[in-house]
Amino acid sequence: MANPRAFISFDFDNNSGEKMYFSGQSVNSRTPFSIEDWSSKTALAQSTWQQIIEDKMKKCNMMIVLVGKNMSTATGVNKEIQMAIKNNVPFFGVYVDGADSSSTLPVGLARNRTISWTWEGIASAISQMMKEGKNL
């Protein structure tokens, strides 16, 4: 069976570096998932961005939300969470960039579904998402 595909949601303005680091580390971890880098590389009209992102998300088994310290300003992340809910794509959060359990979470992401960045914890969360969710 192929590894499950994960859509990565992150604050483009504040956590692009953490997203690149997370994606790079995942290749060398023993965590059973593959990341599809479907981030928009250019500015798009809002309706175009929403349709493209939603179409890409539908092709994934789950979404991983990288939760940084500036989530209150990450409107794109909030929209991606709503798309995941609408399309029954399970998701969880991973704290990055010094964020922790006292940091603001994006709307729709539960505190008990947001974990510290350890590959063991991420593997466990992925296993849980696959039990709950969308198997393509």
Buried (B, 14 or more C-beta within 10 A) or exposed (E): EEEBBBBBBBBEEBBEEBBEBBBEEBEEBEBBBBBBEBBEEEEEEEEEBBEEBBEBBBEBBBBBBBBBBBBEEBEBBBBBBBBBEEBEBBBBBBBBBEBEEEBBBBBBBEEEBBBEBEEEBBBBBBBBBBEEBBEE
